[in-house]
Amino acid sequence: MNDAMFHPATRDAAEWLRFDAATNPYGPSPKVREVLAAFARTGDFSRYSDEERAESLRADLAAHWGLSPDHFIVYNGSGEAIVWLFLARLLLARQCLLIPFPSYERFVALGQRCAAEVIEVPLHEEDFALVPERFVEAGQQSGARVLLLSSPNNPTGNLLCSQKELVHLLDELPDCLCIVDEAYADYAGHSHVPWVQERENLVLLRTFSKAYGMAGLRVGYAIGPKPVIAALGQLQVPWAVNALSLAAAQAALADQGYLQEVIAQIRRDCQMLYEGLNERPWLRAYPSAANFFWVRCKEIGPERLRAGLAKRRIRVRWRPDAPDFVRLTSLRPPDNEYLLAALDEVGPSD
């Protein structure tokens, strides 16, 4: 991988900088692009996706994680797995959902459409850590059948589940299916995937959208106990994932060298952005294990900051339920420097 890929000299000044989208700014492995180009030239688009290719991806995932293929099911993005799990576990059974606050707002919205009740359990007020006792108490009182966590958490970026905390939740809420979304776990280098062999109430979600740089191709997967995956398979639409995306996912998974290189680069970029943000006294960026930061904005109104950044063609992630915060994704170094300079221009005057 060459430095030019990591440090582009110029960009289109009319282009919006998407600090609101927590994707990999460097894109997928060159091998993915080669596979896509070859498929475009020779693939038969008149046919449905090949079920054998889907099974081949499951086999590749199983080999990658050291598990049986029966622990895996592939979807059009891991969000689709959430939909089917919610339909089966919440909507049809009219059960309660436990979810942290703050968490990914689209998961909350989906839960509100599917669950009898969504119970938002506050994270720790100082550092947004998970407080297991709060979840156990809420789960036991409500009889909730699904607990959904993201680790690293979106939007706060911190790892929510240590081994001790997850064991406590799984043991104390045995009738509650614990879904852990690991969309950003590649950046953290931490996963609970091997646990699904021993835990009947644990499902993990993974995706090719984030660190693998394939958000537009929509490939994700769920890993869980064999009975849970078999039940999901009964619900899945035939030919669920298109052939082009399946081929790209196999190529991406095979190129772990590229993945580790790009993760290392993004970690360096993140460290520089984190330091730069915290050099501004009116900002506080919280430590993150993902490729984005949860930033408290002090001494400036959110509308002023939003308008000032928009004038400079910068998009960031805002939430009405957390008006003092903004989520900022680390992009390439020149773009991060542009963001910091823009913040200086729109920030509070001395």
C-alpha atoms as a printed R data frame, in Angstrom:
    type eleno elety resid chain resno       x       y       z
1   ATOM     1    CA   MET     A     1   0.000   0.000   0.000
2   ATOM     2    CA   ASN     A     2   1.457   3.341  -0.987
3   ATOM     3    CA   ASP     A     3   1.456   6.649   0.888
4   ATOM     4    CA   ALA     A     4  -0.440   8.398  -1.910
5   ATOM     5    CA   MET     A     5  -3.497   6.336  -1.022
6   ATOM     6    CA   PHE     A     6  -3.296   7.594   2.535
7   ATOM     7    CA   HIS     A     7  -2.427  11.243   1.845
8   ATOM     8    CA   PRO     A     8  -4.179  12.679  -1.211
9   ATOM     9    CA   ALA     A     9  -2.757  15.998  -2.367
10  ATOM    10    CA   THR     A    10  -6.013  17.680  -3.349
11  ATOM    11    CA   ARG     A    11  -9.754  17.359  -3.101
12  ATOM    12    CA   ASP     A    12 -12.734  18.946  -4.824
13  ATOM    13    CA   ALA     A    13 -13.522  22.134  -2.899
14  ATOM    14    CA   ALA     A    14 -17.219  21.736  -3.774
15  ATOM    15    CA   GLU     A    15 -17.387  18.301  -2.180
16  ATOM    16    CA   TRP     A    16 -18.952  17.973   1.265
17  ATOM    17    CA   LEU     A    17 -16.719  16.406   3.891
18  ATOM    18    CA   ARG     A    18 -18.711  13.622   5.570
19  ATOM    19    CA   PHE     A    19 -17.580  13.665   9.171
20  ATOM    20    CA   ASP     A    20 -21.077  12.385   9.976
21  ATOM    21    CA   ALA     A    21 -20.636   8.982   8.289
22  ATOM    22    CA   ALA     A    22 -18.551   6.575  10.372
23  ATOM    23    CA   THR     A    23 -17.037   4.774   7.390
24  ATOM    24    CA   ASN     A    24 -13.493   3.966   6.323
25  ATOM    25    CA   PRO     A    25 -12.224   6.975   4.292
26  ATOM    26    CA   TYR     A    26  -9.602   4.846   2.493
27  ATOM    27    CA   GLY     A    27 -12.043   2.407   0.945
28  ATOM    28    CA   PRO     A    28 -11.769  -1.335   0.396
29  ATOM    29    CA   SER     A    29  -8.857  -3.536  -0.537
30  ATOM    30    CA   PRO     A    30  -7.607  -3.153  -4.132
31  ATOM    31    CA   LYS     A    31  -8.453  -6.835  -4.502
32  ATOM    32    CA   VAL     A    32 -12.117  -5.979  -3.951
33  ATOM    33    CA   ARG     A    33 -11.955  -3.490  -6.812
34  ATOM    34    CA   GLU     A    34 -10.330  -6.138  -9.025
35  ATOM    35    CA   VAL     A    35 -13.076  -8.645  -8.243
36  ATOM    36    CA   LEU     A    36 -15.801  -6.076  -8.905
37  ATOM    37    CA   ALA     A    37 -14.241  -5.109 -12.251
38  ATOM    38    CA   ALA     A    38 -13.877  -8.740 -13.308
39  ATOM    39    CA   PHE     A    39 -17.448  -9.533 -12.270
40  ATOM    40    CA   ALA     A    40 -18.749  -6.547 -14.227
41  ATOM    41    CA   ARG     A    41 -17.006  -7.873 -17.350
42  ATOM    42    CA   THR     A    42 -17.842 -11.557 -17.054
43  ATOM    43    CA   GLY     A    43 -20.648 -11.995 -14.523
44  ATOM    44    CA   ASP     A    44 -24.107 -13.139 -15.589
45  ATOM    45    CA   PHE     A    45 -26.468 -10.503 -14.213
46  ATOM    46    CA   SER     A    46 -29.534 -12.271 -15.596
47  ATOM    47    CA   ARG     A    47 -29.299 -14.925 -12.887
48  ATOM    48    CA   TYR     A    48 -30.102 -14.773  -9.196
49  ATOM    49    CA   SER     A    49 -27.153 -14.760  -6.840
50  ATOM    50    CA   ASP     A    50 -25.527 -18.140  -6.505
51  ATOM    51    CA   GLU     A    51 -26.541 -19.855  -3.265
52  ATOM    52    CA   GLU     A    52 -23.270 -21.730  -3.436
53  ATOM    53    CA   ARG     A    53 -21.396 -18.407  -3.242
54  ATOM    54    CA   ALA     A    54 -23.343 -17.466  -0.107
55  ATOM    55    CA   GLU     A    55 -22.437 -20.823   1.392
56  ATOM    56    CA   SER     A    56 -18.837 -20.258   0.346
57  ATOM    57    CA   LEU     A    57 -18.762 -16.922   2.189
58  ATOM    58    CA   ARG     A    58 -20.193 -18.619   5.276
59  ATOM    59    CA   ALA     A    59 -17.438 -21.204   5.026
60  ATOM    60    CA   ASP     A    60 -14.798 -18.474   4.681
61  ATOM    61    CA   LEU     A    61 -16.207 -16.642   7.708
62  ATOM    62    CA   ALA     A    62 -16.230 -19.872   9.690
63  ATOM    63    CA   ALA     A    63 -12.586 -20.523   8.835
64  ATOM    64    CA   HIS     A    64 -11.690 -16.930   9.707
65  ATOM    65    CA   TRP     A    65 -13.278 -17.159  13.151
66  ATOM    66    CA   GLY     A    66 -12.560 -20.830  13.835
67  ATOM    67    CA   LEU     A    67 -16.214 -21.848  14.122
68  ATOM    68    CA   SER     A    68 -18.686 -24.056  12.266
69  ATOM    69    CA   PRO     A    69 -20.549 -22.456   9.309
70  ATOM    70    CA   ASP     A    70 -23.771 -23.251  11.183
71  ATOM    71    CA   HIS     A    71 -22.991 -20.310  13.483
72  ATOM    72    CA   PHE     A    72 -23.216 -17.773  10.596
73  ATOM    73    CA   ILE     A    73 -25.893 -16.147   8.455
74  ATOM    74    CA   VAL     A    74 -25.191 -13.463   5.839
75  ATOM    75    CA   TYR     A    75 -27.360 -10.403   5.229
76  ATOM    76    CA   ASN     A    76 -27.522  -7.156   3.252
77  ATOM    77    CA   GLY     A    77 -25.708  -5.375   6.063
78  ATOM    78    CA   SER     A    78 -25.849  -6.315   9.731
79  ATOM    79    CA   GLY     A    79 -28.821  -3.975  10.169
80  ATOM    80    CA   GLU     A    80 -30.962  -6.525   8.340
81  ATOM    81    CA   ALA     A    81 -30.071  -9.067  11.002
82  ATOM    82    CA   ILE     A    82 -31.420  -6.624  13.608
83  ATOM    83    CA   VAL     A    83 -34.688  -6.358  11.668
84  ATOM    84    CA   TRP     A    84 -35.248 -10.113  11.598
85  ATOM    85    CA   LEU     A    85 -34.205 -10.596  15.217
86  ATOM    86    CA   PHE     A    86 -36.570  -7.824  16.314
87  ATOM    87    CA   LEU     A    87 -39.419  -9.212  14.230
88  ATOM    88    CA   ALA     A    88 -38.999 -12.684  15.665
89  ATOM    89    CA   ARG     A    89 -38.162 -11.796  19.260
90  ATOM    90    CA   LEU     A    90 -40.061  -8.555  19.830
91  ATOM    91    CA   LEU     A    91 -42.850  -7.830  17.355
92  ATOM    92    CA   LEU     A    92 -44.420 -11.287  17.142
93  ATOM    93    CA   ALA     A    93 -44.002 -11.992  20.854
94  ATOM    94    CA   ARG     A    94 -44.734  -8.393  21.986
95  ATOM    95    CA   GLN     A    95 -41.721  -8.269  24.291
96  ATOM    96    CA   CYS     A    96 -39.570  -5.498  25.794
97  ATOM    97    CA   LEU     A    97 -36.206  -4.286  24.523
98  ATOM    98    CA   LEU     A    98 -33.318  -3.076  26.679
99  ATOM    99    CA   ILE     A    99 -30.903  -0.635  25.051
100 ATOM   100    CA   PRO     A   100 -28.298   1.799  26.419
101 ATOM   101    CA   PHE     A   101 -28.634   5.546  26.339
102 ATOM   102    CA   PRO     A   102 -27.078   6.996  24.301
103 ATOM   103    CA   SER     A   103 -27.064   4.346  21.600
104 ATOM   104    CA   TYR     A   104 -27.486   4.228  17.827
105 ATOM   105    CA   GLU     A   105 -30.686   6.180  17.262
106 ATOM   106    CA   ARG     A   106 -31.847   4.040  14.327
107 ATOM   107    CA   PHE     A   107 -31.753   0.928  16.502
108 ATOM   108    CA   VAL     A   108 -33.897   2.752  19.039
109 ATOM   109    CA   ALA     A   109 -36.379   3.829  16.360
110 ATOM   110    CA   LEU     A   110 -36.628   0.271  15.021
111 ATOM   111    CA   GLY     A   111 -37.150  -1.011  18.550
112 ATOM   112    CA   GLN     A   112 -39.977   1.454  19.083
113 ATOM   113    CA   ARG     A   113 -41.737   0.027  16.024
114 ATOM   114    CA   CYS     A   114 -41.243  -3.612  17.054
115 ATOM   115    CA   ALA     A   115 -41.147  -3.884  20.853
116 ATOM   116    CA   ALA     A   116 -43.947  -3.622  23.370
117 ATOM   117    CA   GLU     A   117 -41.656  -1.204  25.205
118 ATOM   118    CA   VAL     A   118 -38.148   0.171  24.697
119 ATOM   119    CA   ILE     A   119 -36.328   0.644  27.978
120 ATOM   120    CA   GLU     A   120 -33.344   2.974  27.612
121 ATOM   121    CA   VAL     A   121 -30.820   2.318  30.371
122 ATOM   122    CA   PRO     A   122 -28.429   5.229  31.017
123 ATOM   123    CA   LEU     A   123 -24.715   4.655  30.670
124 ATOM   124    CA   HIS     A   124 -22.398   6.083  33.315
125 ATOM   125    CA   GLU     A   125 -22.796   9.834  33.522
126 ATOM   126    CA   GLU     A   126 -19.062  10.636  33.464
127 ATOM   127    CA   ASP     A   127 -17.470   8.264  30.958
128 ATOM   128    CA   PHE     A   128 -20.446   6.506  29.280
129 ATOM   129    CA   ALA     A   129 -19.361   3.118  30.643
130 ATOM   130    CA   LEU     A   130 -21.890   0.326  30.898
131 ATOM   131    CA   VAL     A   131 -23.213  -0.199  34.436
132 ATOM   132    CA   PRO     A   132 -24.261  -3.887  34.458
133 ATOM   133    CA   GLU     A   133 -26.423  -3.628  37.573
134 ATOM   134    CA   ARG     A   134 -28.670  -1.090  35.863
135 ATOM   135    CA   PHE     A   135 -29.322  -3.462  32.979
136 ATOM   136    CA   VAL     A   136 -29.857  -6.474  35.221
137 ATOM   137    CA   GLU     A   137 -32.351  -4.571  37.361
138 ATOM   138    CA   ALA     A   138 -34.220  -3.205  34.341
139 ATOM   139    CA   GLY     A   139 -34.237  -6.613  32.650
140 ATOM   140    CA   GLN     A   140 -35.469  -8.511  35.679
141 ATOM   141    CA   GLN     A   141 -38.193  -5.970  36.430
142 ATOM   142    CA   SER     A   142 -39.465  -5.778  32.846
143 ATOM   143    CA   GLY     A   143 -38.904  -9.354  31.733
144 ATOM   144    CA   ALA     A   144 -37.200  -7.996  28.608
145 ATOM   145    CA   ARG     A   145 -36.411 -10.639  26.007
146 ATOM   146    CA   VAL     A   146 -33.814  -8.700  23.988
147 ATOM   147    CA   LEU     A   147 -30.838  -6.579  25.052
148 ATOM   148    CA   LEU     A   148 -29.051  -4.707  22.267
149 ATOM   149    CA   LEU     A   149 -25.578  -3.267  22.816
150 ATOM   150    CA   SER     A   150 -22.984  -1.811  20.472
151 ATOM   151    CA   SER     A   151 -19.345  -2.320  21.383
152 ATOM   152    CA   PRO     A   152 -17.640   0.000  20.546
153 ATOM   153    CA   ASN     A   153 -20.737   2.008  21.264
154 ATOM   154    CA   ASN     A   154 -22.266   4.319  18.710
155 ATOM   155    CA   PRO     A   155 -22.121   7.310  19.327
156 ATOM   156    CA   THR     A   156 -19.748   7.365  22.318
157 ATOM   157    CA   GLY     A   157 -17.029   5.148  20.770
158 ATOM   158    CA   ASN     A   158 -16.062   3.292  23.944
159 ATOM   159    CA   LEU     A   159 -16.022  -0.468  24.433
160 ATOM   160    CA   LEU     A   160 -19.087  -1.369  26.501
161 ATOM   161    CA   CYS     A   161 -18.524  -5.037  27.184
162 ATOM   162    CA   SER     A   162 -15.532  -6.397  29.008
163 ATOM   163    CA   GLN     A   163 -15.471 -10.148  29.565
164 ATOM   164    CA   LYS     A   164 -16.579  -9.738  33.179
165 ATOM   165    CA   GLU     A   165 -19.462  -7.418  32.320
166 ATOM   166    CA   LEU     A   166 -20.784  -9.585  29.517
167 ATOM   167    CA   VAL     A   167 -20.625 -12.734  31.642
168 ATOM   168    CA   HIS     A   168 -22.599 -10.925  34.335
169 ATOM   169    CA   LEU     A   169 -25.311  -9.853  31.895
170 ATOM   170    CA   LEU     A   170 -25.615 -13.272  30.254
171 ATOM   171    CA   ASP     A   171 -25.754 -15.068  33.604
172 ATOM   172    CA   GLU     A   172 -28.207 -12.723  35.303
173 ATOM   173    CA   LEU     A   173 -30.544 -12.414  32.278
174 ATOM   174    CA   PRO     A   174 -30.625 -15.988  30.948
175 ATOM   175    CA   ASP     A   175 -33.985 -15.579  29.158
176 ATOM   176    CA   CYS     A   176 -32.917 -12.370  27.439
177 ATOM   177    CA   LEU     A   177 -31.153 -12.612  24.075
178 ATOM   178    CA   CYS     A   178 -28.107 -10.345  24.211
179 ATOM   179    CA   ILE     A   179 -27.274  -8.903  20.781
180 ATOM   180    CA   VAL     A   180 -23.863  -7.238  20.598
181 ATOM   181    CA   ASP     A   181 -23.312  -5.110  17.506
182 ATOM   182    CA   GLU     A   182 -19.595  -5.242  16.707
183 ATOM   183    CA   ALA     A   183 -19.733  -2.990  13.647
184 ATOM   184    CA   TYR     A   184 -16.627  -1.078  14.786
185 ATOM   185    CA   ALA     A   185 -14.870  -3.903  16.621
186 ATOM   186    CA   ASP     A   186 -12.202  -4.314  13.933
187 ATOM   187    CA   TYR     A   187 -10.784  -0.950  15.002
188 ATOM   188    CA   ALA     A   188 -10.736  -2.030  18.638
189 ATOM   189    CA   GLY     A   189  -9.205  -5.458  18.002
190 ATOM   190    CA   HIS     A   190 -11.675  -6.966  20.473
191 ATOM   191    CA   SER     A   191 -14.507  -9.422  19.830
192 ATOM   192    CA   HIS     A   192 -16.743 -11.897  21.657
193 ATOM   193    CA   VAL     A   193 -17.437 -14.050  18.587
194 ATOM   194    CA   PRO     A   194 -15.941 -17.276  20.054
195 ATOM   195    CA   TRP     A   195 -18.460 -17.128  22.911
196 ATOM   196    CA   VAL     A   196 -21.382 -18.183  20.726
197 ATOM   197    CA   GLN     A   197 -20.272 -21.807  20.988
198 ATOM   198    CA   GLU     A   198 -20.990 -21.810  24.736
199 ATOM   199    CA   ARG     A   199 -23.649 -19.137  25.260
200 ATOM   200    CA   GLU     A   200 -27.230 -19.816  24.165
201 ATOM   201    CA   ASN     A   201 -28.376 -16.201  24.659
202 ATOM   202    CA   LEU     A   202 -25.682 -14.325  22.732
203 ATOM   203    CA   VAL     A   203 -25.687 -13.116  19.102
204 ATOM   204    CA   LEU     A   204 -22.918 -11.012  17.540
205 ATOM   205    CA   LEU     A   205 -23.297  -8.741  14.511
206 ATOM   206    CA   ARG     A   206 -20.412  -7.961  12.155
207 ATOM   207    CA   THR     A   207 -20.212  -5.987   8.934
208 ATOM   208    CA   PHE     A   208 -18.096  -5.291   5.870
209 ATOM   209    CA   SER     A   209 -19.373  -1.697   5.826
210 ATOM   210    CA   LYS     A   210 -16.923  -0.131   8.276
211 ATOM   211    CA   ALA     A   211 -13.251  -1.144   8.500
212 ATOM   212    CA   TYR     A   212 -13.517  -3.195   5.294
213 ATOM   213    CA   GLY     A   213 -14.657  -0.048   3.448
214 ATOM   214    CA   MET     A   214 -17.668  -1.579   1.667
215 ATOM   215    CA   ALA     A   215 -20.658   0.368   3.025
216 ATOM   216    CA   GLY     A   216 -22.229   0.774  -0.406
217 ATOM   217    CA   LEU     A   217 -22.164  -2.958  -1.104
218 ATOM   218    CA   ARG     A   218 -24.228  -3.866   1.977
219 ATOM   219    CA   VAL     A   219 -22.836  -7.106   3.375
220 ATOM   220    CA   GLY     A   220 -23.056  -8.055   7.024
221 ATOM   221    CA   TYR     A   221 -23.583 -11.170   9.061
222 ATOM   222    CA   ALA     A   222 -24.809 -12.526  12.367
223 ATOM   223    CA   ILE     A   223 -22.958 -15.087  14.491
224 ATOM   224    CA   GLY     A   224 -24.855 -16.973  17.132
225 ATOM   225    CA   PRO     A   225 -25.804 -20.313  18.666
226 ATOM   226    CA   LYS     A   226 -26.779 -22.841  16.029
227 ATOM   227    CA   PRO     A   227 -30.497 -22.949  17.017
228 ATOM   228    CA   VAL     A   228 -30.795 -19.157  16.753
229 ATOM   229    CA   ILE     A   229 -29.056 -19.066  13.367
230 ATOM   230    CA   ALA     A   230 -31.200 -21.947  12.102
231 ATOM   231    CA   ALA     A   231 -34.352 -20.066  13.125
232 ATOM   232    CA   LEU     A   232 -33.132 -16.940  11.336
233 ATOM   233    CA   GLY     A   233 -32.431 -19.024   8.267
234 ATOM   234    CA   GLN     A   234 -36.085 -20.086   8.176
235 ATOM   235    CA   LEU     A   235 -37.085 -16.412   7.967
236 ATOM   236    CA   GLN     A   236 -34.507 -15.282   5.426
237 ATOM   237    CA   VAL     A   237 -35.609 -14.356   1.914
238 ATOM   238    CA   PRO     A   238 -34.072 -16.630  -0.789
239 ATOM   239    CA   TRP     A   239 -31.078 -15.188  -2.640
240 ATOM   240    CA   ALA     A   240 -30.891 -12.522   0.060
241 ATOM   241    CA   VAL     A   241 -27.513 -11.017  -0.888
242 ATOM   242    CA   ASN     A   242 -26.547 -10.144  -4.447
243 ATOM   243    CA   ALA     A   243 -23.747 -12.020  -6.182
244 ATOM   244    CA   LEU     A   244 -21.551  -8.956  -6.720
245 ATOM   245    CA   SER     A   245 -21.493  -8.118  -3.012
246 ATOM   246    CA   LEU     A   246 -20.833 -11.722  -2.035
247 ATOM   247    CA   ALA     A   247 -17.813 -11.871  -4.345
248 ATOM   248    CA   ALA     A   248 -16.516  -8.570  -2.952
249 ATOM   249    CA   ALA     A   249 -16.936  -9.755   0.631
250 ATOM   250    CA   GLN     A   250 -14.922 -12.903  -0.038
251 ATOM   251    CA   ALA     A   251 -12.123 -10.848  -1.575
252 ATOM   252    CA   ALA     A   252 -12.135  -8.399   1.334
253 ATOM   253    CA   LEU     A   253 -12.062 -11.153   3.946
254 ATOM   254    CA   ALA     A   254  -9.148 -12.823   2.182
255 ATOM   255    CA   ASP     A   255  -7.026  -9.648   2.240
256 ATOM   256    CA   GLN     A   256  -6.391  -9.351   5.972
257 ATOM   257    CA   GLY     A   257  -3.052  -7.673   5.274
258 ATOM   258    CA   TYR     A   258  -4.790  -4.668   3.743
259 ATOM   259    CA   LEU     A   259  -7.317  -4.578   6.573
260 ATOM   260    CA   GLN     A   260  -4.622  -4.405   9.240
261 ATOM   261    CA   GLU     A   261  -2.694  -1.730   7.327
262 ATOM   262    CA   VAL     A   262  -5.702   0.497   6.920
263 ATOM   263    CA   ILE     A   263  -6.748   0.008  10.556
264 ATOM   264    CA   ALA     A   264  -3.265   1.025  11.711
265 ATOM   265    CA   GLN     A   265  -3.434   4.142   9.526
266 ATOM   266    CA   ILE     A   266  -6.900   5.061  10.814
267 ATOM   267    CA   ARG     A   267  -5.718   4.644  14.400
268 ATOM   268    CA   ARG     A   268  -2.877   7.087  13.728
269 ATOM   269    CA   ASP     A   269  -5.295   9.513  12.109
270 ATOM   270    CA   CYS     A   270  -7.672   9.175  15.057
271 ATOM   271    CA   GLN     A   271  -4.945   9.891  17.596
272 ATOM   272    CA   MET     A   272  -3.972  13.101  15.811
273 ATOM   273    CA   LEU     A   273  -7.600  14.221  15.533
274 ATOM   274    CA   TYR     A   274  -8.273  13.369  19.192
275 ATOM   275    CA   GLU     A   275  -5.318  15.449  20.308
276 ATOM   276    CA   GLY     A   276  -6.308  18.301  18.005
277 ATOM   277    CA   LEU     A   277  -9.880  18.383  19.263
278 ATOM   278    CA   ASN     A   278  -8.827  18.425  22.893
279 ATOM   279    CA   GLU     A   279  -6.378  21.257  22.246
280 ATOM   280    CA   ARG     A   280  -9.472  23.437  21.762
281 ATOM   281    CA   PRO     A   281 -10.544  24.360  25.321
282 ATOM   282    CA   TRP     A   282 -14.219  24.624  24.353
283 ATOM   283    CA   LEU     A   283 -14.293  21.035  23.118
284 ATOM   284    CA   ARG     A   284 -13.967  17.729  24.949
285 ATOM   285    CA   ALA     A   285 -13.445  14.616  22.865
286 ATOM   286    CA   TYR     A   286 -13.959  11.391  24.811
287 ATOM   287    CA   PRO     A   287 -11.589   8.436  24.297
288 ATOM   288    CA   SER     A   288 -12.774   6.108  21.535
289 ATOM   289    CA   ALA     A   289 -12.034   2.564  20.382
290 ATOM   290    CA   ALA     A   290 -13.775   3.267  17.058
291 ATOM   291    CA   ASN     A   291 -12.973   5.663  14.212
292 ATOM   292    CA   PHE     A   292 -15.130   8.503  15.535
293 ATOM   293    CA   PHE     A   293 -15.347  10.691  18.629
294 ATOM   294    CA   TRP     A   294 -18.182  11.842  20.865
295 ATOM   295    CA   VAL     A   295 -17.409  15.493  21.463
296 ATOM   296    CA   ARG     A   296 -18.959  17.809  24.016
297 ATOM   297    CA   CYS     A   297 -19.206  21.373  22.727
298 ATOM   298    CA   LYS     A   298 -18.941  24.028  25.434
299 ATOM   299    CA   GLU     A   299 -19.382  27.802  25.231
300 ATOM   300    CA   ILE     A   300 -21.098  27.704  21.842
301 ATOM   301    CA   GLY     A   301 -24.641  26.982  20.775
302 ATOM   302    CA   PRO     A   302 -25.175  23.884  18.631
303 ATOM   303    CA   GLU     A   303 -27.040  25.852  15.965
304 ATOM   304    CA   ARG     A   304 -24.167  28.288  15.559
305 ATOM   305    CA   LEU     A   305 -21.651  25.457  15.287
306 ATOM   306    CA   ARG     A   306 -23.818  23.541  12.841
307 ATOM   307    CA   ALA     A   307 -24.355  26.584  10.626
308 ATOM   308    CA   GLY     A   308 -20.672  27.547  10.706
309 ATOM   309    CA   LEU     A   309 -19.510  24.102   9.671
310 ATOM   310    CA   ALA     A   310 -22.192  23.812   6.993
311 ATOM   311    CA   LYS     A   311 -20.926  27.021   5.396
312 ATOM   312    CA   ARG     A   312 -17.574  25.270   5.077
313 ATOM   313    CA   ARG     A   313 -19.228  22.185   3.539
314 ATOM   314    CA   ILE     A   314 -18.662  20.011   6.594
315 ATOM   315    CA   ARG     A   315 -21.277  17.543   7.793
316 ATOM   316    CA   VAL     A   316 -21.165  16.191  11.333
317 ATOM   317    CA   ARG     A   317 -23.527  13.976  13.318
318 ATOM   318    CA   TRP     A   318 -26.061  15.798  15.484
319 ATOM   319    CA   ARG     A   319 -28.693  14.356  17.818
320 ATOM   320    CA   PRO     A   320 -31.667  16.243  19.246
321 ATOM   321    CA   ASP     A   321 -31.525  14.105  22.406
322 ATOM   322    CA   ALA     A   322 -27.900  15.168  23.058
323 ATOM   323    CA   PRO     A   323 -27.769  18.833  21.981
324 ATOM   324    CA   ASP     A   324 -24.410  19.557  23.624
325 ATOM   325    CA   PHE     A   325 -22.639  16.782  21.704
326 ATOM   326    CA   VAL     A   326 -21.488  16.100  18.188
327 ATOM   327    CA   ARG     A   327 -20.062  12.898  16.697
328 ATOM   328    CA   LEU     A   328 -17.033  13.373  14.456
329 ATOM   329    CA   THR     A   329 -15.523  10.649  12.278
330 ATOM   330    CA   SER     A   330 -11.803  10.714  11.545
331 ATOM   331    CA   LEU     A   331 -11.214  11.182   7.817
332 ATOM   332    CA   ARG     A   332  -7.858  11.501   6.036
333 ATOM   333    CA   PRO     A   333  -5.267  13.800   7.657
334 ATOM   334    CA   PRO     A   334  -5.769  16.779   5.280
335 ATOM   335    CA   ASP     A   335  -9.505  16.611   5.860
336 ATOM   336    CA   ASN     A   336  -9.062  16.384   9.632
337 ATOM   337    CA   GLU     A   337  -6.811  19.439   9.500
338 ATOM   338    CA   TYR     A   338  -9.459  21.291   7.512
339 ATOM   339    CA   LEU     A   339 -12.033  20.405  10.185
340 ATOM   340    CA   LEU     A   340  -9.816  21.691  13.000
341 ATOM   341    CA   ALA     A   341  -9.194  24.938  11.155
342 ATOM   342    CA   ALA     A   342 -12.932  25.344  10.556
343 ATOM   343    CA   LEU     A   343 -13.635  24.749  14.235
344 ATOM   344    CA   ASP     A   344 -11.201  27.543  15.109
345 ATOM   345    CA   GLU     A   345 -13.068  29.881  12.764
346 ATOM   346    CA   VAL     A   346 -16.564  29.132  14.085
347 ATOM   347    CA   GLY     A   347 -15.685  28.522  17.734
348 ATOM   348    CA   PRO     A   348 -16.127  31.016  20.593
349 ATOM   349    CA   SER     A   349 -13.899  34.084  20.436
350 ATOM   350    CA   ASP     A   350 -11.461  34.770  23.264
